[in-house]
Amino acid sequence: MSVDLARTDSPHVAIIGAGFGGLAAAIRLLVRGYRVTIVDRLDQPGGRARVFKEDGNTFDAGPTLITAPFLFDELWELAGKRRADYVDFVPIDPFYRIRFDSGEVFNYTGDADSMRSEIARFNPDDVDGYERFLKKSERIFDVGFTELGHVPFGKVSDMARIVPSMVALESYRTVFSLVSKYIKDPRLRQVFSFHPLLVGGNPFSTTSIYTLIAFLERKWGVWYAMGGTGALVKGLADLIEELGGAFRFGETVNEITVAAGKATGVRLESGEHIISDLVVSNADAAWTYKHLLGPEHRRRWTDAKIDRSKLSMSLFVWYFGTDRKYDDIAHHTILLGPRYRKLLEDIFRNHELAEDFSLYLHRPTATDASMAPEGNEAFYVLSPVPHLDSGTEWATKSEQYRKQIEKYLERTVLPRLSEHITVSRTLTPQQFLDDYLSLKGSAFSFEPILTQSAYFRPHNKSEEVEGLFLVGAGTHPGAGMPGVLSSARVLDSLIPDAE
């Protein structure tokens, strides 16, 4: 059966996936005169930013950090509306509380004086180095984000044009290498190099372009959407429906259909063919090419090339509620384990599930009491782990690993945790594959190393067939909310206004 939505006055776009990239692309295309249908295999919008609700608790499944709020504001402004009328953003301070395995704590904030004081507590000699590092981060930001984050890299000449700037900014260095050039204390090197983990990268192999995050956070701060990230997703979905966009939930796309070298729509698992003039894939980029576009249509992104590519790590996430308060826990806490480089080698290079871990603990109830019943707390704790090449049988390993994390949290920051848990659920690398169709259960698609950045990532305008475009973590500029929203912004220069 075919549903022909292209036979009307305005051209029709089929968008695969209702993650932030798909939602942002839909808004940008709707305001430019296109009709849009978004297809998602989940029962709700958001993709990795979906929501779990249980016994009065609300758990954001994935992203929680808003670091470039103007990119969201812009989406509503394009439609002549105000983001604040849909969802409220509030600033978070400190941005992160970083706890070392020794028990020492570093409060990472946006206040210059506070940051200098915190650094001086660890190593006074690094205060000057930090100031120089931040200036370097600003220069990288000016090029990597402001100039290049919203432009396509469809030709070799696009890459050649920026090589001199990238060399001058030392993009050949890794994040950890660049940080170490300015910071000497080993603890502070961890503090200022962990950011790539938020976008699926290893600080010891991710290009130093990603040190721009330090200045990005200083410039715009770290924010939280009241009601959780799910409230932000709902606001975007409501805007899409107000603009005339349509959602198809609980439907899986099996194929991007092609005729005469041009994308003609998507075929669903049910066999239904949704015909469209253009296709935008917000599905995992590696999955899009390996499983949705037939091999006869691919010259660059062959199965062999995809198999040789390096995918990001995966995540183990434990969502839990407690019937007691933990008022001394910050909204965002980074708990660094006893190993740094060696743990990351196990995750990214060896693909081995280690006995130790470093964790991100999210406590939204520090800011928003509505996320849990009165007197209770809602948390999630995230552990970077290898993708499915590790061979870990998560069906049997998940509960054992969760208990290891529970014991660690109980010993360090959440005393008597095991006695106060009211709700518990997990998300494993296997579920990243099963739920999100993310190749190998990778959480962030292609790893952000230099040879997989800009021109070397799957292009926003497909190199393989006409009329196919990619948004999301696996295309340019990369993962993280700013990167994903920027990937949709790139479409403005690739897709003309509807006639």
GUMAR-546659 format. One line per field, with one value per residue (C-alpha): residue in three letters; residue number from 1; x, y, z. Coordinates in steps of 0.2 Angstrom, whole numbers, plus 2048, in hexadecimal, padded with zeros to 3 digits. Example, Ala and Ser with C-alpha at 12.3 -4.5 7.8 and 13.67 -1.06 7.14 Angstrom:
BEGIN
aa = ALA;SER
i = 1;2
east = 83E;844
north = 7EA;7FB
up = 827;824
END
This chain:
BEGIN
aa = MET;SER;VAL;ASP;LEU;ALA;ARG;THR;ASP;SER;PRO;HIS;VAL;ALA;ILE;ILE;GLY;ALA;GLY;PHE;GLY;GLY;LEU;ALA;ALA;ALA;ILE;ARG;LEU;LEU;VAL;ARG;GLY;TYR;ARG;VAL;THR;ILE;VAL;ASP;ARG;LEU;ASP;GLN;PRO;GLY;GLY;ARG;ALA;ARG;VAL;PHE;LYS;GLU;ASP;GLY;ASN;THR;PHE;ASP;ALA;GLY;PRO;THR;LEU;ILE;THR;ALA;PRO;PHE;LEU;PHE;ASP;GLU;LEU;TRP;GLU;LEU;ALA;GLY;LYS;ARG;ARG;ALA;ASP;TYR;VAL;ASP;PHE;VAL;PRO;ILE;ASP;PRO;PHE;TYR;ARG;ILE;ARG;PHE;ASP;SER;GLY;GLU;VAL;PHE;ASN;TYR;THR;GLY;ASP;ALA;ASP;SER;MET;ARG;SER;GLU;ILE;ALA;ARG;PHE;ASN;PRO;ASP;ASP;VAL;ASP;GLY;TYR;GLU;ARG;PHE;LEU;LYS;LYS;SER;GLU;ARG;ILE;PHE;ASP;VAL;GLY;PHE;THR;GLU;LEU;GLY;HIS;VAL;PRO;PHE;GLY;LYS;VAL;SER;ASP;MET;ALA;ARG;ILE;VAL;PRO;SER;MET;VAL;ALA;LEU;GLU;SER;TYR;ARG;THR;VAL;PHE;SER;LEU;VAL;SER;LYS;TYR;ILE;LYS;ASP;PRO;ARG;LEU;ARG;GLN;VAL;PHE;SER;PHE;HIS;PRO;LEU;LEU;VAL;GLY;GLY;ASN;PRO;PHE;SER;THR;THR;SER;ILE;TYR;THR;LEU;ILE;ALA;PHE;LEU;GLU;ARG;LYS;TRP;GLY;VAL;TRP;TYR;ALA;MET;GLY;GLY;THR;GLY;ALA;LEU;VAL;LYS;GLY;LEU;ALA;ASP;LEU;ILE;GLU;GLU;LEU;GLY;GLY;ALA;PHE;ARG;PHE;GLY;GLU;THR;VAL;ASN;GLU;ILE;THR;VAL;ALA;ALA;GLY;LYS;ALA;THR;GLY;VAL;ARG;LEU;GLU;SER;GLY;GLU;HIS;ILE;ILE;SER;ASP;LEU;VAL;VAL;SER;ASN;ALA;ASP;ALA;ALA;TRP;THR;TYR;LYS;HIS;LEU;LEU;GLY;PRO;GLU;HIS;ARG;ARG;ARG;TRP;THR;ASP;ALA;LYS;ILE;ASP;ARG;SER;LYS;LEU;SER;MET;SER;LEU;PHE;VAL;TRP;TYR;PHE;GLY;THR;ASP;ARG;LYS;TYR;ASP;ASP;ILE;ALA;HIS;HIS;THR;ILE;LEU;LEU;GLY;PRO;ARG;TYR;ARG;LYS;LEU;LEU;GLU;ASP;ILE;PHE;ARG;ASN;HIS;GLU;LEU;ALA;GLU;ASP;PHE;SER;LEU;TYR;LEU;HIS;ARG;PRO;THR;ALA;THR;ASP;ALA;SER;MET;ALA;PRO;GLU;GLY;ASN;GLU;ALA;PHE;TYR;VAL;LEU;SER;PRO;VAL;PRO;HIS;LEU;ASP;SER;GLY;THR;GLU;TRP;ALA;THR;LYS;SER;GLU;GLN;TYR;ARG;LYS;GLN;ILE;GLU;LYS;TYR;LEU;GLU;ARG;THR;VAL;LEU;PRO;ARG;LEU;SER;GLU;HIS;ILE;THR;VAL;SER;ARG;THR;LEU;THR;PRO;GLN;GLN;PHE;LEU;ASP;ASP;TYR;LEU;SER;LEU;LYS;GLY;SER;ALA;PHE;SER;PHE;GLU;PRO;ILE;LEU;THR;GLN;SER;ALA;TYR;PHE;ARG;PRO;HIS;ASN;LYS;SER;GLU;GLU;VAL;GLU;GLY;LEU;PHE;LEU;VAL;GLY;ALA;GLY;THR;HIS;PRO;GLY;ALA;GLY;MET;PRO;GLY;VAL;LEU;SER;SER;ALA;ARG;VAL;LEU;ASP;SER;LEU;ILE;PRO;ASP;ALA;GLU
i = 1;2;3;4;5;6;7;8;9;10;11;12;13;14;15;16;17;18;19;20;21;22;23;24;25;26;27;28;29;30;31;32;33;34;35;36;37;38;39;40;41;42;43;44;45;46;47;48;49;50;51;52;53;54;55;56;57;58;59;60;61;62;63;64;65;66;67;68;69;70;71;72;73;74;75;76;77;78;79;80;81;82;83;84;85;86;87;88;89;90;91;92;93;94;95;96;97;98;99;100;101;102;103;104;105;106;107;108;109;110;111;112;113;114;115;116;117;118;119;120;121;122;123;124;125;126;127;128;129;130;131;132;133;134;135;136;137;138;139;140;141;142;143;144;145;146;147;148;149;150;151;152;153;154;155;156;157;158;159;160;161;162;163;164;165;166;167;168;169;170;171;172;173;174;175;176;177;178;179;180;181;182;183;184;185;186;187;188;189;190;191;192;193;194;195;196;197;198;199;200;201;202;203;204;205;206;207;208;209;210;211;212;213;214;215;216;217;218;219;220;221;222;223;224;225;226;227;228;229;230;231;232;233;234;235;236;237;238;239;240;241;242;243;244;245;246;247;248;249;250;251;252;253;254;255;256;257;258;259;260;261;262;263;264;265;266;267;268;269;270;271;272;273;274;275;276;277;278;279;280;281;282;283;284;285;286;287;288;289;290;291;292;293;294;295;296;297;298;299;300;301;302;303;304;305;306;307;308;309;310;311;312;313;314;315;316;317;318;319;320;321;322;323;324;325;326;327;328;329;330;331;332;333;334;335;336;337;338;339;340;341;342;343;344;345;346;347;348;349;350;351;352;353;354;355;356;357;358;359;360;361;362;363;364;365;366;367;368;369;370;371;372;373;374;375;376;377;378;379;380;381;382;383;384;385;386;387;388;389;390;391;392;393;394;395;396;397;398;399;400;401;402;403;404;405;406;407;408;409;410;411;412;413;414;415;416;417;418;419;420;421;422;423;424;425;426;427;428;429;430;431;432;433;434;435;436;437;438;439;440;441;442;443;444;445;446;447;448;449;450;451;452;453;454;455;456;457;458;459;460;461;462;463;464;465;466;467;468;469;470;471;472;473;474;475;476;477;478;479;480;481;482;483;484;485;486;487;488;489;490;491;492;493;494;495;496;497;498;499
east = 800;806;801;805;807;811;802;7FD;803;812;820;820;82E;82F;83A;841;842;83B;84B;850;858;848;83D;848;849;836;833;840;838;826;829;830;821;823;817;820;81C;827;828;82F;82F;82C;81C;821;82C;83E;848;855;84D;83D;835;832;824;822;819;819;82B;830;841;849;850;85F;865;864;870;86A;87A;875;863;862;861;851;84B;84E;842;833;839;838;826;823;821;82A;832;82F;81C;81F;82D;837;84A;853;866;86F;87D;889;88A;891;897;8A6;8AB;8BC;8BE;8C8;8B8;8BF;8B2;8B3;8A4;8A4;89B;899;8A0;8B1;8B7;8AF;8B8;8C9;8C6;8C2;8D1;8DC;8D6;8DE;8ED;8F0;8FC;8EE;8E3;8ED;8ED;8DA;8D8;8E3;8D9;8C9;8CF;8D4;8C3;8BB;8C6;8C1;8AF;8AF;8B4;8AE;89C;899;8A0;89F;892;883;88B;88B;89B;896;8A6;8B8;8BB;8B0;8BD;8CC;8C6;8C6;8D7;8E2;8D6;8D5;8E8;8EA;8DE;8E7;8D8;8E4;8E6;8DA;8D0;8DB;8EA;8E5;8DF;8EF;8F8;8F1;8EC;8F9;8F0;8E9;8D9;8D6;8DA;8CB;8C0;8C3;8C4;8B5;8A9;8AB;8A3;893;893;899;8AC;8BC;8C6;8D6;8D0;8C3;8C9;8CD;8BF;8B4;8BD;8B1;8A4;8AE;8AB;899;894;89C;893;882;882;87A;867;858;847;83A;830;840;847;836;82D;838;835;822;824;82C;820;811;819;81B;808;803;80D;804;811;80B;812;812;817;81A;81F;830;838;840;845;849;841;84B;847;853;85F;853;84B;838;832;833;82C;826;828;815;818;811;81A;81A;81E;827;831;83F;845;84E;856;858;85B;86C;877;880;86F;868;875;878;866;85A;862;865;878;874;872;882;893;89B;893;894;892;8A5;8A8;89B;8A3;8B4;8AD;8AF;89F;89D;89C;88B;883;87B;86E;865;855;850;845;848;83B;848;850;863;864;877;877;879;86E;87D;88B;899;8A1;8B2;8B8;8CA;8D0;8CE;8D9;8D8;8C6;8C3;8CF;8C4;8B4;8BA;8C9;8C7;8B4;8B5;8A9;8B4;8B0;8B2;8A9;8A7;895;88A;87C;86D;862;854;84B;859;850;83F;835;828;833;82F;821;822;830;838;846;848;85A;862;874;87E;88D;897;89A;8A0;894;88E;89F;8A3;898;890;880;876;867;870;87D;872;86C;87D;885;876;87A;88C;887;87B;888;894;887;882;895;899;88A;879;87A;86E;868;863;857;84E;84B;839;83B;848;84B;85A;85F;86D;877;86C;85D;866;866;855;84C;855;85D;86E;87B;885;87B;885;87E;885;888;899;8A7;8AC;8BE;8C7;8C5;8B3;8AF;8A8;8AA;8AE;89E;88E;889;879;875;877;885;87C;86B;862;855;85C;862;869;868;86C;87C;884;885;88D;890;88E;886;87F;870;879;880;870;866;874;873;861;866;872;863;85E;86D;869;857;84E;83E;82F;828
north = 800;811;822;830;840;848;84C;85C;86E;86E;861;853;84E;83D;83E;82E;830;83D;841;852;852;84D;859;868;863;861;873;87B;872;876;888;888;881;86E;861;855;844;83E;82B;823;812;817;81C;82E;83C;83F;830;82E;83C;832;832;823;826;81B;81D;82F;831;838;833;83B;82C;835;847;853;861;870;87A;885;88B;897;888;883;895;897;889;891;8A2;89B;897;8A8;8A2;8A2;893;899;897;885;880;889;888;88B;88D;87F;883;87C;875;865;85F;854;847;83E;82C;833;83D;84E;859;866;872;876;886;895;8A2;8A7;8AB;89B;891;899;895;883;881;889;87D;86F;877;88A;889;883;893;89C;88C;88B;89D;89A;88A;893;8A0;891;88A;89A;89B;889;88D;89C;891;87F;885;896;895;882;87B;87F;87D;86D;864;85C;85E;85B;86D;871;868;86F;880;87E;874;883;889;878;876;887;882;871;866;858;857;84D;856;84F;854;866;867;860;86E;87A;870;866;85F;84E;850;861;859;84D;85B;864;855;84B;855;84A;83B;846;844;832;836;830;83F;836;834;842;850;860;869;863;86E;87B;874;87D;88E;88A;886;896;8A0;899;88F;87E;87E;872;871;872;862;859;857;84E;85F;867;858;85A;86D;86A;85C;868;875;869;864;876;879;86B;85D;84B;83D;82B;822;80F;80E;807;80C;7FE;806;816;814;81A;81C;823;828;832;82E;82C;828;81B;80A;805;7F4;7F1;7F3;804;810;822;82C;83C;849;849;83D;843;836;839;826;821;826;815;80C;817;812;800;7FB;808;80C;7FD;7F9;7FC;80E;810;814;81C;816;803;7F6;7F4;806;807;7F7;7FF;80F;813;814;81D;814;80F;813;809;814;810;81A;819;822;824;827;832;843;845;858;859;851;85E;85D;857;84C;844;836;832;820;81B;819;826;822;80F;80F;818;80C;7FE;806;80D;802;7F2;7F1;7E9;7EC;7F1;7EE;800;80F;822;828;836;838;843;849;854;855;861;86E;867;85F;85A;84C;840;83E;84A;846;83B;83C;837;833;82B;825;822;818;819;807;7FE;7FC;7EA;7E5;7E1;7D1;7D5;7CC;7DA;7CF;7C6;7D4;7E3;7E0;7DB;7EB;7F5;7EE;7F3;805;805;7FF;80C;81A;814;814;826;832;82A;822;813;814;802;804;813;80E;80E;80D;805;802;801;805;7FA;7FA;7EC;7F8;806;7F9;7F2;802;80F;804;80B;801;7F6;7FF;80E;81D;82B;824;827;82B;83D;83A;846;839;838;84B;858;851;840;83D;838;848;852;851;83E;83A;82B;830;840;846;83E;848;843;84C;846;840;837;845;856;85E;850;84A;854;85F;86E;862;85A;86A;871;862;867;879;874;86E;881;882;872;871;880;887;87E;885
up = 800;7FC;804;7F7;801;7F3;7E8;7EF;7ED;7F9;7F8;805;810;81A;829;831;844;850;85A;85C;84A;842;84D;848;836;836;83D;831;822;827;829;817;80F;810;816;822;829;837;839;849;850;862;869;86C;865;86C;866;873;87C;87F;890;89C;8A9;8B8;8C9;8C8;8C2;8B2;8AA;89B;892;88A;888;897;893;88A;885;876;87A;86C;860;868;869;856;852;85A;853;841;844;84B;85D;86E;875;887;883;881;88D;89A;89B;8AC;8AE;8B8;8C4;8C6;8B4;8BB;8CC;8C8;8D5;8D4;8DA;8E9;8EE;8E9;8E1;8D3;8D0;8BD;8BA;8AE;8BA;8B6;8C8;8CF;8C2;8C6;8D8;8D5;8CA;8D7;8E4;8DA;8D2;8D3;8C4;8B9;8BA;8AD;8A2;8A4;89E;88F;88B;88C;87F;874;876;871;861;85D;861;855;846;84B;851;84B;839;835;840;835;824;819;815;805;7FA;7FD;7FA;809;814;80B;80E;821;823;826;834;83B;83B;843;851;854;84F;84C;85F;869;877;884;87C;879;88B;891;888;894;8A4;8AE;8BD;8B8;8C1;8B8;8A7;8AA;8AF;89E;893;897;88C;87C;886;886;873;871;870;879;87F;87A;868;865;85A;865;85B;869;876;86F;87C;88A;883;87C;88E;895;887;889;899;89D;89E;8A3;89B;8A9;8A8;8A1;890;88C;88E;881;875;878;875;864;85F;864;859;84A;84B;84C;83C;834;835;838;843;840;851;853;841;83B;82B;822;812;809;7F8;7E9;7D7;7C9;7D7;7E1;7F2;7EF;801;80F;810;821;829;826;813;812;806;80B;7FB;7FD;7F4;800;80E;81E;829;83B;83E;843;834;833;834;827;81A;81F;821;819;809;7FE;7F9;7E7;7EB;7F5;7EE;7FD;80D;808;815;816;819;827;82F;82F;837;849;852;863;873;87A;88B;89A;8A2;8B2;8B6;8C8;8D5;8E8;8F6;8FF;8FA;8F6;8F7;8F7;8E5;8D6;8C7;8BD;8C5;8BC;8C7;8C0;8C4;8C9;8B6;8A8;899;89C;89F;88E;885;88C;885;874;86F;878;878;889;897;8A6;8B8;8BC;8B5;8B4;8B6;8B2;8BF;8BB;8C8;8C0;8D0;8D6;8CB;8C7;8D5;8C8;8C2;8D1;8DE;8ED;8F8;8EB;8DF;8CD;8C6;8B8;8B8;8A7;8A5;894;88F;87F;870;86C;865;877;876;887;889;890;893;8A1;8A6;8A8;8BA;8C0;8B8;8C0;8D1;8CF;8CB;8DA;8E6;8E0;8E1;8F2;8F8;8F1;8EF;8F2;904;907;8F5;8F4;902;8FA;8E7;8E2;8CF;8C4;8B2;8A6;894;88D;87D;877;879;86F;861;864;868;85D;84F;853;84B;858;866;864;86E;862;851;849;856;854;84F;843;834;838;839;82D;81B;821;82A;820;818;81C;80A;805;7FA;7F4;7ED;7E9;7F5;804;813;824;835;846;850;841;835;835;841;84E;85E;86D;86C;864;857;853;852;847;83B;838;836;828;81D;81B;80F;806;804;7FB;800;7FA;7EA
END
